[in-house]
Amino acid sequence: MTRADVEAPAVITAGGRVSGLLVDGIFSYLGIPYAAPPTGESAFAAPKPAVAWAGVRPATEYGPTAPQVGYPAPIAALLDNAIALGDDYLNLNVWTPDPGAGGLPVMVWIHGGAFTRGSNRLEIYAGDTFARDGVVCVGINYRLGTAGFASIEGAPDNRGLLDQIAALAWVRDNIAAFGGDPDNVTVFGESAGAMSVASLLASPLAAGLFRRAIMQSGNGSAAADPADARKVTARMAQILEIDATAEGFGRLSVDEMLRAQTQVALELMLDPDPEVWGPTIVHLGMGMMSQFPVVDGEVLTAIPQEAIAAGSGAHIPLLAGWNADEFRFFMVATGGAQAVTEEAAAAILGRRPGGLDYLRSRLDAGASAGDVVSEALTARAFSSPTIAIAESRPAGATHLYEFGYRSPQADIRAGHAVEIPFVFDHLGTAHALIGPEPDQRIADEMHHAWARFATNGDLGWSAHRDAGDVRRFV
C-alpha cells in the first residue's frame, strides 16, 4: 500500500476541513497551518490566527519548513534535515489511531536544532508509531534563528516561543476532532526542543496548555539577557548595513538574513568574547548558539531554571534526561576532540573544583584529552543542569533517565540526538546516526515508557529523590 492509496475522512478544524491519509491503520493529517504565514508586516510580529479556507484542504503532504541553512558536513552525515521553503511554515502534523475516538492522550513534539535548524518533516519524528500505541501525536514547526529569536527593536521577543504557545493553543482547541483529549497533553522535545519545554514550563503564557512534559537532552539555562541579545542583532545589522529594527530587518530577503545569521554564528564560535557578545550569549549559549530565548519579562520573566525553582510548573510531572556521551556528537564527529591537547583540557577543566584531578585520573585510565573535555561538557550542558531541575522541583515531580546505547557511527557512542529514533521507534530510518544493527529492545523500552507517561504518568520506575533514582537505557 502506498501513502496515497486511502484517503482519511475529513476533520473539521477552526480553520476549515482537512483531509488526510490512512496508512496501515494510522490516520495522518500533515502540514495543517496553526497560524498565518509570518511574512510582510507579520514577519516579526506575534503569531496571528491562520486564515480560514473554504472546502476541504488536503493535508496529505508535509508543509514548508522555517528558513534555515543546512548542517555542516560532519553533522549532516549523521543527522538528517529537510529544507522546503514556503510562506506557510507555521504548520503542524497530526497522527491519530482514530479521529472518531475520544479521550486519547496527546503528545506534542518540539524539534531541536540549536534554535536555527530543524523541522517537523523528518521521518524519525513521524508520530505514526505513537498513534499505533494509542496516542495522538503532533509535530510542530516554529520560527527559527533571526525570525524567531533575534531581539529586535519594534518586535516582540521570543517569537519562536510564541509560535510554540500558539501551536499548543491550536491543539487545545482542535485536537478533540482528531480523537485526542485536550486536557491530557504532553509536550516533549529534544535539544533546543527540550530547552523550549523548559521555557514553556517557566512561561506564564503557557500555563494550562499541557499536563505533562518531557525534556530530552536540554537544560533550563538557555535564556539570554535582552541587552546581550541586542548585541548579536546589532552585529547582524552592521553586516547588512541596515537599522537594527523590525522595519530594517523586514526589508531583507530570506537569503540576506540567513547569510548574516550564519556569519555572526561563525564569528561567535571563533571569538566568544563576552565583551563583544555579552556574557549570557557566550556562557549560556556555550559559543554554539547565537540566537535563543531571552528573558523579556512577558514570555519569560526569568531564566527558566530560576522560574522552575521558584515553583513555575511545579504541578506538571516531568520526565527529563540526557545521553551519556552528548558532546561526542559535537566534538568527535567534527574532529574537534582529536585536536584537544592536555594543556587545553587543563585550561578548560581547571576552572572547576577538582577538575584537574579528574583530568589526571581519566588520562591515567587511558582516555584522551578530547574524551575528557567531551565528558566535562556533557556534564556541564546536559546532565548537571537536568539534575538541578529535578532537585529544584517538589519531591516525586520529576523522573530522570540516562541513555547509554553506543552508536558505532563516527565513534559518537551515546552522543547527542542518538536517543531520538529509539524514542520514536523509528530505527529503520536513522542508520546514519545509530548504525545498521540498533538494539530494538531499547526502542521498545523507551518508546513504550514515553507513551505510558503521556497516557497516565506511569513510567514504571521511581521518581527522582536522590542520585540513584535515574533510569538507564543501555
C-alpha positions in Angstrom: 0.0 0.0 0.0 1.3 3.5 -0.8 0.7 6.6 1.2 -1.9 7.8 -1.4 -4.0 4.7 -1.6 -6.5 5.5 1.0 -7.8 9.0 1.9 -8.7 9.6 5.5 -12.0 11.2 6.4 -12.2 14.9 6.6 -11.8 16.5 10.0 -13.2 19.9 11.0 -10.7 22.4 12.5 -11.1 26.0 13.4 -9.6 27.0 10.0 -11.7 24.6 8.0 -12.0 21.0 7.0 -8.8 18.9 6.3 -8.5 15.5 4.6 -5.6 13.2 5.4 -4.3 9.7 4.7 -4.9 6.3 6.1 -1.8 4.1 6.0 -1.5 0.8 7.9 -4.4 1.7 10.2 -2.9 5.1 11.1 -4.6 8.4 10.1 -2.2 11.2 9.3 -3.0 14.9 8.6 0.1 16.8 7.5 1.0 20.4 7.0 -2.0 22.0 8.8 -1.4 25.7 9.4 -1.9 26.7 13.0 -1.0 30.4 12.4 -0.9 32.8 9.5 2.3 32.9 7.4 4.9 35.1 9.1 5.6 37.3 6.1 5.3 41.0 5.3 4.2 43.1 8.3 3.7 39.8 10.3 7.3 38.6 9.8 8.5 40.0 13.2 5.1 40.1 14.9 3.5 37.7 17.3 1.7 34.8 15.5 -1.7 35.5 14.1 -4.5 33.0 13.6 -4.4 31.0 10.4 -6.6 32.3 7.6 -9.7 30.1 7.2 -10.2 28.3 3.9 -13.3 27.1 2.1 -13.9 23.5 1.1 -11.6 20.6 2.2 -7.9 21.3 2.4 -5.7 18.4 1.5 -3.4 17.5 4.5 -1.6 14.7 2.8 1.9 16.1 2.4 4.4 17.7 4.8 4.3 21.5 4.7 7.1 24.0 4.3 9.9 24.4 6.8 11.2 27.6 8.5 14.0 29.3 6.6 17.4 27.8 7.6 20.7 26.6 6.2 21.8 23.0 6.3 24.1 21.4 8.8 27.8 21.4 8.2 29.1 18.3 6.5 30.3 16.3 9.6 26.9 16.8 11.3 24.9 16.4 8.1 26.5 12.9 7.6 24.9 11.8 10.9 21.7 13.8 11.3 19.1 14.2 8.7 17.4 17.5 7.9 14.8 18.7 5.3 14.5 22.2 4.0 11.5 23.1 1.9 11.0 26.8 1.9 7.5 28.3 1.7 5.5 31.0 3.5 3.1 28.7 5.3 5.7 27.1 7.5 3.9 27.6 10.8 2.2 24.3 10.4 1.8 21.0 12.3 1.3 17.3 11.6 -1.2 15.0 13.4 -1.1 11.3 13.6 -4.0 9.5 15.2 -5.3 5.9 15.6 -8.9 7.1 15.2 -10.2 10.6 14.6 -13.6 9.3 15.6 -12.4 8.2 19.0 -12.4 10.4 22.1 -10.2 11.0 25.1 -7.0 9.7 23.6 -3.7 11.0 25.2 -1.9 13.6 23.1 1.9 14.2 22.6 3.2 17.4 21.0 6.8 17.2 19.7 9.1 20.3 19.5 12.1 19.6 17.3 15.7 20.6 18.1 18.4 22.3 16.0 20.0 25.0 18.2 17.0 27.3 17.5 18.3 27.7 13.9 17.6 24.4 12.2 15.1 21.6 12.1 11.5 20.9 11.2 8.6 18.5 11.6 9.3 16.8 8.3 11.9 14.3 9.4 10.9 10.7 9.2 12.4 9.9 12.6 9.9 12.4 14.0 6.9 10.8 12.4 4.2 10.2 15.1 2.7 7.1 13.5 4.4 4.8 16.0 2.8 6.7 18.9 -0.6 6.6 17.1 0.0 2.8 16.7 0.1 2.6 20.5 -3.0 4.7 21.2 -1.6 8.2 21.4 -2.5 11.2 19.2 0.9 12.7 18.2 1.5 16.2 16.9 4.7 17.6 15.4 5.1 21.4 15.1 7.3 23.9 13.3 8.2 27.3 14.7 10.2 30.4 13.6 13.9 29.8 13.9 17.1 32.0 14.0 16.6 35.7 13.4 13.0 35.4 12.5 12.2 33.5 15.8 14.7 34.6 18.4 16.6 37.7 17.5 15.9 40.6 19.9 14.9 43.4 17.6 13.6 46.9 18.3 10.0 47.2 17.4 9.3 43.4 17.6 8.2 41.2 20.5 10.9 38.9 21.8 10.7 35.2 21.8 8.6 34.9 18.7 9.6 31.3 18.3 8.3 30.5 21.7 5.1 32.5 21.0 4.7 30.2 17.9 5.0 27.1 20.1 2.4 28.5 22.5 0.1 29.3 19.6 0.5 25.7 18.4 -0.3 24.4 21.8 -3.4 26.6 21.9 -4.4 25.2 18.5 -4.0 21.7 20.0 -6.2 22.7 22.9 -8.9 24.0 20.6 -8.8 21.3 17.8 -7.3 18.1 19.0 -10.6 16.6 20.1 -11.6 16.5 16.4 -8.7 14.0 15.9 -9.7 11.8 18.8 -7.4 13.5 21.4 -8.1 14.7 24.9 -7.2 18.5 25.2 -6.8 18.0 28.9 -4.2 15.3 28.6 -1.4 16.8 26.5 2.3 16.0 27.0 4.8 18.4 25.4 8.1 16.8 24.6 11.3 17.9 22.8 15.0 17.3 22.3 17.9 19.7 22.5 16.6 23.2 21.6 13.2 21.5 21.8 13.9 20.4 25.4 15.1 23.9 26.2 11.8 25.1 24.7 10.0 22.7 27.0 11.8 24.3 30.0 10.8 27.7 28.7 7.2 26.6 28.4 7.3 25.2 32.0 8.5 28.6 33.1 6.3 30.8 30.9 3.1 32.3 32.4 1.7 32.4 28.8 1.9 28.6 28.5 0.0 27.9 31.7 -2.8 25.4 31.3 -1.8 24.3 27.8 -0.2 20.9 28.8 -0.4 18.4 31.6 3.0 16.7 31.4 6.4 17.5 30.0 9.4 15.6 28.6 12.9 17.1 28.2 15.4 15.1 26.1 19.0 16.5 26.3 18.3 20.1 27.2 18.6 22.4 30.1 16.8 25.3 31.8 19.5 27.9 31.4 19.2 28.9 27.8 17.7 32.4 28.1 19.8 35.5 27.3 19.7 38.9 28.8 17.9 41.2 26.2 20.8 43.7 26.2 23.2 40.9 25.2 20.8 39.6 22.6 20.7 43.1 21.1 24.5 42.9 20.6 24.0 40.0 18.3 21.3 41.9 16.5 23.5 45.0 16.2 26.3 42.9 14.6 23.9 41.4 12.1 22.6 44.9 11.2 26.1 46.1 10.8 26.9 43.3 8.4 23.7 44.0 6.4 24.1 47.8 6.6 20.5 48.3 7.9 18.9 49.7 11.0 18.6 47.2 13.8 14.8 47.5 13.9 11.9 45.3 12.8 11.4 47.7 9.9 15.1 47.3 8.8 15.1 43.5 9.1 11.6 43.3 7.5 13.1 44.6 4.2 15.6 41.7 3.9 15.3 38.7 1.7 15.5 35.3 3.3 18.9 34.7 1.8 20.3 38.0 3.1 19.1 37.2 6.6 20.5 33.7 6.6 23.8 34.9 5.3 24.2 37.4 8.1 23.0 35.0 10.7 25.5 32.4 9.6 28.3 34.9 9.6 27.5 36.0 13.1 27.3 32.4 14.4 30.8 31.7 12.9 32.3 34.9 14.4 30.9 34.0 17.8 32.3 30.5 17.6 35.7 31.7 16.6 35.9 34.5 19.2 33.4 34.0 22.1 34.4 37.3 23.8 31.8 38.3 26.5 32.8 41.9 25.9 31.7 41.7 22.3 28.6 39.4 22.5 27.5 39.8 26.1 28.2 37.2 28.9 24.8 35.4 28.7 25.2 34.8 24.9 28.7 33.4 25.4 28.1 31.4 28.6 24.5 30.2 28.3 24.9 29.6 24.5 28.3 28.0 25.1 29.6 29.7 22.0 27.3 27.3 19.9 24.1 29.3 19.9 24.0 33.0 19.0 20.2 33.3 19.0 17.9 31.7 21.6 15.2 32.7 24.0 15.6 35.9 26.1 14.3 37.0 29.5 11.8 39.5 28.1 9.6 39.9 31.2 6.5 38.6 29.4 7.1 35.2 27.7 10.0 34.6 30.2 10.1 36.5 33.4 13.3 34.8 34.5 15.8 32.2 33.3 13.7 29.0 33.1 15.7 27.2 35.7 15.2 30.0 38.1 11.4 30.2 37.4 11.1 26.5 37.8 13.0 26.5 41.1 10.6 29.3 42.2 7.6 27.0 41.6 6.6 27.5 38.0 5.2 24.3 36.5 5.6 22.5 39.9 2.4 20.6 39.4 3.4 19.3 36.0 5.0 15.8 36.0 8.3 16.0 34.2 10.4 13.3 32.5 13.9 14.6 31.8 17.2 13.0 30.8 20.5 13.1 28.9 22.7 10.9 26.8 25.8 9.5 28.4 28.2 10.9 25.7 26.3 14.0 24.5 29.3 16.1 23.4 31.0 13.4 21.4 28.4 14.2 18.7 29.8 17.8 18.5 33.5 17.1 19.2 34.4 13.7 18.0 32.4 13.6 14.7 33.8 17.0 13.7 37.4 16.2 14.6 37.5 18.7 17.4 38.2 16.2 20.1 41.2 14.9 18.4 42.7 18.4 18.3 42.4 18.9 22.1 45.8 18.9 23.9 46.3 18.1 27.5 47.2 21.7 28.1 43.9 22.9 26.5 42.0 20.3 28.6 43.7 21.5 31.7 42.7 25.1 30.9 39.1 24.1 30.5 38.7 21.7 33.4 40.9 23.7 35.7 38.1 26.3 36.1 36.1 24.0 38.3 37.0 22.5 41.7 38.6 19.1 41.3 38.7 19.5 37.6 42.5 18.9 37.3 42.4 15.9 39.5 39.6 14.4 37.4 41.6 15.1 34.2 44.6 13.4 35.5 42.7 10.3 36.7 41.0 9.9 33.3 44.2 10.4 31.4 45.8 7.8 33.6 42.9 5.4 32.8 43.7 5.8 29.1 41.2 8.4 28.0 42.3 11.1 25.6 42.2 14.8 26.4 39.4 15.2 23.9 37.4 12.4 25.6 37.7 14.1 29.0 36.7 17.5 27.6 33.7 15.9 26.0 32.7 14.3 29.3 33.1 17.5 31.1 31.0 19.5 28.6 28.3 16.8 28.7 28.0 17.2 32.4 28.1 21.0 32.2 25.5 21.4 29.5 23.2 18.4 30.0 23.4 16.0 32.9 24.2 18.5 35.7 21.5 21.1 34.8 19.0 18.4 34.2 19.6 17.0 37.7 19.5 20.6 39.0 16.0 21.0 37.6 14.9 17.8 39.3 16.3 18.8 42.6 14.6 22.2 42.5 11.2 20.7 42.0 8.8 19.1 44.5 9.7 15.5 45.6 8.2 13.0 43.2 7.5 15.5 40.4 10.4 14.5 38.2 11.7 11.3 36.7 15.2 11.1 35.3 16.8 8.9 32.7 20.2 8.4 31.1 20.5 7.0 27.6 23.6 4.8 27.1 23.3 3.0 23.8 26.6 3.4 21.9 26.2 4.2 18.3 29.1 2.8 16.2 28.8 5.8 13.8 31.8 8.1 13.8 32.6 6.9 17.4 29.9 9.2 18.8 28.6 6.5 21.1 25.6 7.7 23.2 26.0 11.1 21.6 23.6 14.0 21.2 20.4 13.0 19.3 21.1 9.3 19.3 18.1 8.6 21.5 15.6 10.1 19.2 14.9 7.2 16.8 14.6 4.9 19.9 12.0 7.2 21.5 10.0 7.3 18.3 10.7 3.6 17.5 12.0 4.5 14.0 15.2 2.6 14.0 15.0 1.8 10.3 15.1 5.4 9.2 18.2 6.5 11.1 21.1 4.1 10.3 23.4 7.1 9.5 23.0 8.1 13.2 22.6 4.8 15.0 24.3 2.2 12.8 22.8 -0.7 10.8 22.0 -3.0 13.8 20.5 -0.9 16.6 19.0 -2.6 19.6 15.3 -2.9 19.2 14.9 -3.8 22.9 15.9 -0.3 23.9 13.5 1.2 21.4 10.7 -1.0 22.9 11.5 0.1 26.4 11.9 3.8 25.7 9.1 4.3 23.3 6.6 2.5 25.4 7.7 4.3 28.6 7.1 7.6 26.8 3.7 6.5 25.6 2.7 5.3 29.1 3.9 8.6 30.6 1.7 10.5 28.2 -1.2 8.3 28.9 -1.3 8.3 32.7 2.1 9.4 34.1 3.2 5.8 34.8 6.8 5.2 33.9 7.4 2.1 35.9 10.4 3.5 37.8 10.9 5.7 40.9 10.7 9.5 40.7 13.9 11.4 41.5 14.7 11.7 45.1 18.5 11.1 45.2 21.4 10.3 42.8 20.3 6.7 42.5 16.9 7.5 41.0 18.0 7.5 37.4 16.6 5.0 34.8 19.4 3.9 32.5 18.7 2.7 29.0 21.7 0.6 27.9 
